[in-house]
Structures are given as structure tokens and as C-alpha cells.
Amino acid sequence: MAVSDECKLKFLELKSKRNYRFIIFKIENQTVVVEKLGNPDETYEDFTESLPADECRYAVFDFDFITEENCQKSKIFFIAWSPDTSRVRSKMVYASSKDRFKRELDGIQVELQATDPSEMSLDIVKSRAL
């Protein structure tokens, strides 16, 4: 499984320059490519609505939150989206290449695996961030 240079470049921009709120990646012809870039002002809801209901994807989301000590922080989430309704072959391809792809993105702080939207609700993301 290859990873396009654009994936690494856009992730670095999200991490260092905060140019994007999220990036959605898909596997196309044995290569991971960028499918969608979320503007910095987009919300978590915009992000979840961008994921296809019946196809697997990888995504990173830059989550801003305020700690109990009232500090503004952010964490970069890696989300492996693998809905129950997606094709078995697709699930296998995404599952088998996830770790290798994740290693290409230096700076992931939290990983989430989700098979339906409830498994990556905002409450779950918040609880994992703290």
C-alpha cells in the first residue's frame, strides 16, 4: 500500500500551520490519497457528515478543547471509519493497511475506531481528549 506525498504534506500543514480542521483519506488504486480537506472553521459535525455512510475511510481531526484547568488545548485524532454496511473486502484492505498509514503521519495523539456514528460521537471524542 502506497501513501501519496499529498497525504503527508497536508497532515503536516494541519499539524503545524492548522490550515485544516480535518482531512479525510481514501484508498484508491492501492494508494492512500486525500479525499477532502476541512476548513479551519468547520465543526466536528461538518466532519462526520463528510464521511460516506457505507464506505471505509481514514481521517484526522484537529480537536480543540478546554481542560478542567481552563487551558485551551488541541489533540489530533486518527479515525478509522469502517461502517458495518461497507463491503467486506474494503474493510479488510483498510484494516490491514491502517497501522502502516498511521506511521506515516507523525503526531497522531489519539486513535478511534468506528463502525457507526455513535462510536465517534462528540462526547466520546471529548472524553478521549482529556
N, C-alpha and C positions, 0 to 999 in steps of 0.2 A: 504494500500500500504506500503510495507516494503522497507527499503533502506539498501543495503548491506554495511557492515563496510568498504569495499574497497573503496566505493564512498567517504566516509568522509575522510579516510586516504589519498587517492590520492589528494583530494581537499586541505587538509592541507599541503601536500608536494608542491603543485602548489603555494599555498599562501605564505608559509614561506621559502621554500628552492628554489622555482622557478625551480623545476625539469622538469616541463612540460610547454608547451606553451598553450595547450588546453586539455580538457577532454570531450569526448562525452559519454553520458549515454543513455541507453535504458531500457525500461520496459520489463522484461522477467518473466513470471510466477508470476505476482503480486509483483515483486521486482525490484527496480531500481538497475541496475548493470553498471559497467564500460564497454564500448564497445571499446573505442580507446583512447590511450594516445599520445599526440603530443609532439615530442622532442622540447627542448627549441629553437632550431634554425629553426623550421618550421615557415612558414609565415601565414598570415590571409587567403591567397588564398589556401594554403595547407589544412587549417581548413575547409573552405567552401566546398572544393572538397571532403572532408571526410564525409560530411553529405549525407545521402541517398536522392535521388530525390523524392521518393514517400512514405517515412515513417517518422513518427514523432520521434523527439529526444530532449533531453535536452543537453545543452553543457555549459561549462565555458571556457572563453578565457581570457588569461592574455595579455592585450593590452598595449604595450609600446608606449609612445608618448612624444613629446616635447612641452611644453607650450609656450605661446606668450612671456613669460619672459625667454625663453630658458632653462627651467628646465626639466630634464629627469624625467618622471613620468610613473606610470603604474596603470591601473584600471582593476578590474576583472569583466568581463561581464558575465551575465547569459543569455543564449539564449534559448528561447523556439521555436524550429523548428517544424512547423506544416504545411507542404506543402498542397496546395489545392487538390493535387492528392492522398493524403493518405486516408485511409479508415475512415469513419465517426466514427466508434467505437473507433478506435485508437486515433483520435483527442479528443474525449470525455474523454478517460482514461487519456491522457497526460494533458489535460486542468484541469481536476478535481483534479489531484494529484500534480500539479505544485507548488502551494504555500507551501504545506506540505514538499515537497522535498527541495525547496529553503531554508526553515527554517533550514534544517539540515546542510546547507553549510554556515557557519558563515564567512562573509567577502565579500559577493557579493556587488558590488558598483553600477552597472548599469544593468537594465534588458531590454532585447529586445525580442519582439515577432515577428516572421517572418513566412510568408506563402509562400514567394518565395524569391529567392536570392537577388532581388533588394531591399527588405526591410531590409537587413542586409549588404548592401554594405559597403566597407571600409570608404567611405565618411560619411555615417550615423554613423558608429562606432566612427569615429574621432569627429564628431560634438557632440555626446553624451558624449564623454570622457572629453571634455573641460569644 
